[in-house]
Amino acid sequence: MCGRFNITADPLTQLLMQLVGLEHPGPDRFNVAPTTMVPVLRQSADGGYELVPMKWWLTPFWSKTANTKYSTFNAKVETAAKSPSFREPYRQRRCVVPISGFYEWAKGQLEGKPAKLPYLLRPQNEDGLLLAGLWDSWRDAASDEVLESFTILTTAANPALEFVHKRQPVMLSVDDARRWLDPAIATVEFEDRFASLLPMALEAVPVSTYVNNARNDDPRCATPIGDTVLVGGTL
């Protein structure tokens, strides 16, 4: 799954300039949790690209309310095409979520007791990660207010990542991200990219349990407290 991530605008701008020629608007965020508003990349109405602030918790267009009763911040690639919440965005409203890294928790020991220990998963030699996402637009019938929101697609974890979780976000190469944003290409054509792939080598950086609290959003969340482990490699 992907339940927390971080954003560093300057390196992400280098990645986005390479991808679509846009700057990341920031701000830097060290501990983004579901329901947070963050910039998401999609194709604009004129055929260009735009970074739009969206809520990380997809609200389907048909929902009567904007509640968060059901967990829609992640969508499984195995079921998204048939899910009532995701099937229309899966066909028509794809997006890319640019992030610097994401957090996962591995089983371990803390002060001699079983505990889940956080790791920051980030690219070894790249400026960021491009995650495959879906978005939707919901309108409040009473106020006419529009809420745009997104979910991150997940797949079975690559064997190299299974020590932290059984699932991982769908990570795209720059070329795949451009294609993912092209509505002329059917989503079914990406299904071979939904396997447990790593488009680049990652680093697993042990960080403090300070990150466990979603209210903590400062550099301490991403500060290493142990040796970094290299995970996977290029495709």
Steps between C-alpha positions, in 0.01 A plus 500: 500500500596864511376681809761774556743684274716809487556781250810711436407756234844585361612150390144423388509806275799349318301180443185684390695725262633184336152350489270788399692827540328611823632614838379341821317771698590358843495536790736237632312242705676241714206284609203512263207292626168411336244786471786752444483733199806456273592590137405230250590492130237442232429595141319833468191570289713658226720191467787637708586414858411651835587451865176517698457492880292194585394321816673168556187292554290450191137613521303344212299745289180312589548512877226677696753643745874562520544274800798270556306196618671269252878485446548636149849650531639183334349292219608144421588456132350152515150635573496870401343438159190347663479696824203743514729766650779466244373347176415824320820682606689183399367540147498877464676695774861397555758715675860491622593569861855642524664421835850492646455177693248295696497346846437138593530312829689173549469258789787530745602566859497826690643506851475123508132487403334414166434816301439634151803697392464774234707522182511773240509346151656743254685489165870436523608723213186675370315821590179332608235239432202515264206303636204388290176647630134553420300816565137603518295818537211523747250786523309592814135529399427753776791741458611414144853468639728269301741258668770335290664197656727209413608150589835324454502167319671214682619156394667198658839594640821424319684226694763757599231707675314222676696556822299820553164415342321252275392779266663800332388804303509468122817690405538633145805583293499843330399343168222296662377808688461692174300213356294465817393865464393449137122433495527361148677194643264252667581406859500132402821565306681566829410176669845352437644798691284418802721207592730525800754718322754755620588755230815597689714399797359613833650570839329377816594756765418417864338801665365581847155396622447878521351462151227273639305804615344661192498837678881503486605663172859620517848380390533267798246268331751423223823511703693168479561320828688199360667352193325535164418178311500483119178354363456355152643649181410622155264313271 
